[in-house]
Each structure stands twice: as C-alpha cells, then as structure tokens.
Amino acid sequence: MMSHETTTLTIPKPQIFTQPLKLLIDGDWVDGSGDALDIHDPSTGQVISTFTGASADDVDRAVRAASRALEGEWSTMPPSVRGRLLWRLADALEEHLEEFAQLESLNTGKPLRVTRSFEIPQAIDILRYNAGWATKLNGETRDVSLPGEWHTYTMRRPLGVAGLIVPWNNPLVMAVAKLAPALAAGCTVVLKPAELTPVTAARLGELVCDLGFPAGVINIVPGLGTVAGEAIATHPLVDKVSFTGSTAVGQHLQRTTAASLKRLSLELGGKSPVLIFADADLDRAIDSAALSIFSNSGQICAAGSRLYVQSSVADRVIDGISERAKALSLGGGLEEGTTMGPLISARQRERVLRYIGEGLEQGAELAAGGFAPDRPGFFVQPTVLTNAAPGMSVVAEEIFGPVLVTQTFDDPEELDAIVGRANNSVYGLSAYVWTRDLARAHRIARRLAAGNVRVNTHSGMDPNMPFGGVKASGYGKENGREGVEAYTELTSVAMNIGA
Ligand code: NAD
C-alpha cells in the first residue's frame, strides 16, 4: 500500500488507509480473494490505497450469509426496530459527517464544499426518510364480487436478498439510496460499491457493525463489476438486483438475470435536454444550466447536457453559461477554493476528450473549454459546444463529463417540434424547462419522454420524489413510497368465510 504527500485529510486517517480495505461478510471483516485493485486520488492520479476485491466465492459467502439472515432475528424484528436501526445509522453518519465528506472528496475529487454541505447530508436524509417507511408498508383489504362471503386482503413482504450494485459518481448517496429502502422493507443486502470508489461504503460498514444490525443483514463486497457484480447478478439466492450504472451493463444484466427471473431495477444513463424560452428568468436559467452540466464535473446521470435555447436569447444564454464555465476553479476535492474537481479516472478523461474531438471534427464549435489543463490528475476544462446538430455523437451519446452541446429553436409556439427535438434521444432520464408561461410548462411536461421533469430548476431531488428513467435510461423508481415498495412483494389473500 502506498500513501502520498498531497493527501490533505484533516481527520485522523481511517483504517482504510492504514490497512488494506476488507469485505464485510456475515458481520466479519475478511480479506477479499479476487483481483488486486488500486484506489486513486483523481486530483493527482496517484494511488492512495490498494485492496483485494471480492471474488465470486466471496460474493457467494456474502449472499449465503444474507440468505441465512433473512430467516433469523431480522425476520421477526418489529418494523419499528428496523426503522430505529436506520435512524441510528443516520445519526452515526451525521456524527461522522466531516470524516465522510473528506473521504468522499479524496476518493472522487468532488469539492469538499459539495460533499460536506450536500452529499453526505443527502445520504443522512435518505436514511431518515426510509426509516419512517419501515412501519408504513401495509397491505389493504379489498372488496370482491365473488359469490358468498369473503375476507380478502393484500400484504407486503420483503423480497428477500437484494443485490445492490452502484457506480462511482455519487458513491455514498447511491449506496444509501438502495440500502435504506431495502432494509426498511425487511430485505437483507449485498452491496457492491464501484471498484474505483469503495472508501465511504467500507467506512459505512464499520459504522453499521456498531449499531445492532444482526450479522449478515448488511454485506459489503467491493470488487470488479465483471467478477463481483456478475456473481451477484447470477447468484440463485439473490432475489432482486438493484443496479445504477451504464445502459450497456444494464442491458447485460437484463440478459443475465432473465434465466432466474429475479427482480431487476435499472437506473441507467441519460442525455437530458434543457429547454430555455426567451420569457424565462434568464439569469437563473443560465446559472442553473451551468450547474446542471458542470456539477460533479458532468458525471451526473441527470445532467442537463443538451441545451435547446430560443434563438432570440441564444447569444446571451450561451455566453452566460460559457462565462460561468471559464470562472470555475479546477482543483482537487480537498483543495481550498476548488469549484470543479477532476473526472474519476484517466479512462473517463480520455473518453470525454475523445467526444470533444469528434464533436469538433463533425462541425461543432467551442464557446468554452475543450481541453485538459496541464496539471496532474484527471481534469478536463468545462466545455460548451455550439453549432451542434442531431447526427453528432456529442448530441446523441452520453459523455458523462463537463460538456454542454447547444442548439437553438426559433418559434416558441412550435411546441411539438421543440419537444420532438428534446425527445429525439434513446435516453429518457430527466428534462428541464425554463419559461414563465405556466400553461406552456405544463403542456411540455406532459409531452416530454423523461422520468423526471423539472421546471425552472435543475434540482428537485428529494427522498420523497420518485426518481427513475424511461427508454434506455432504465426502469424502476428510487425514492418515495415507490422506491421502498420496490423491495417488497405484494401477496393477495382470499379467504372464503361463508357458512
Ligand atoms: P458501469 O455500468 O460501468 O458500472 C456501474 C456498476 O456496475 C459498478 O459497480 C460496476 O462495477 C458494476 N458492473 C460493471 N460491469 C458489471 C457486470 N458485468 N455485472 C454486474 N455489475 C457490473 O457504470 P459507471 O461507469 O460506473 O457509471 C456511469 C454510468 O452510470 C453512466 O452511464 C451514468 O449515467 C450511470 N448513472 C445512472 C444513474 C441513475 O440514477 N440513472 C446515476 C448515476 C450514474
């Protein structure tokens, strides 16, 4: 294991950096037996830790432990106690907020300001929100029209062992967004963090061990997707796979889980349109559009990455977003003053630069950025491309980086044509509309092929707001009642009580 000079944690170094990271299986911390994996600081490109990831055998032991735990104390634990455990986990996370914020910033390069005041608090909120659901997962009585007398009702039961596979772009939030509803519903879990970002999930595992969750209820198996992820998806004792990641892997999981018919929910990629009409509050729209694409260096599934702006205000809007791009201060997550961090890996940086190059070759023009700064780490300047057209790869494909492609429309009354262009994508995750005309906003919201429509904002994420995509952005919802019910099975009971 290596350490390096530029790590500027102000917290005591957690075990993860003093001993190789381990796997949490059946309440014990064990060494992985899979692949040797490096953890990088993406701000410098240096290796900050190494560990041995989970093998298929490790996953098998974790799944069996989760399966046994389903039969044990967990199954008879009153829902209120499950809720209390989740609440305790939220309290523990809150007590360690600064530590988690620093670890997440170190491992992902996100500005500390973001992890400290937004992401870790968001994970805490998600835990508390779902703690409340543990006691509210009811069935209902139904009236039927059968002859005779009947007592008929439905009931919700936990689906069983949930395999949770998460990506690297929001490691802790994504892990908790799956873990919390699964546990609230009474499932047991095997969580696989992304191989690039296992740090906060492992630390969360350490907190979990002290809180009173029975052994085997929560298992954490960082490792390669093609090894540990694949082993989860194909394991016969896994009842549900909840996956967030790329559309290609989501499609692969549809095939691998088909034979067993296990439940599957897929939160996949996006290429979300932003529609700005001339009547909008343009200052807010400009700020918001810039935040939507440049936050997390564009590595957000719901990033507003395709801008359609009314031509009468196009110069003002595109210039405004470009100015904001140029004003961002690139730096490491733990560096003072950073407003945009690096991409997660050298591979991701090359991918983003390749797309920018293709866009320019195909006729797009640069209004901002377009290159990698001359410094260590995986940085790309926030980039705005004008002159974009539908056939270009930068318009059609998810780049997952800080790259906005802009196009214009002339007549704001041609809603079908404007919405048609917005919907002209294989993806359908989020869509953003900026206008002061309420009727227009509602008419557009009904027509957009997107799971999440936002009007005059780029945010609107709340644990009570269902989130998920349509088309190649996947299916299934996270958050809200729908998010927790996705970890339950609805059973109907019909009893003939006639004499
Ligand atoms: P990815 O699909 O490569 O990996 C995601 C996770 O799946 C990782 O844990 C990885 O190890 C695992 N994995 C990879 N191959 C696997 C396999 N064969 N079987 C099982 N698991 C496997 O995606 P990524 O590059 O880590 O993340 C970026 C993608 O995630 C983008 O497309 C982005 O849009 C998407 N994403 C979607 C949402 C959403 O809510 N819709 C949120 C965040 C990210």
Residues whose N, C-alpha, C, O or C-beta is under 5 A from the ligand:
A	BS01	NAD	I165 V166 P167 W168 K192 P193 A194 E195 G223 L224 G225 T226 G229 E230 T244 G245 S246 T247 V249 E267 L268 G269 G270 C301 S473
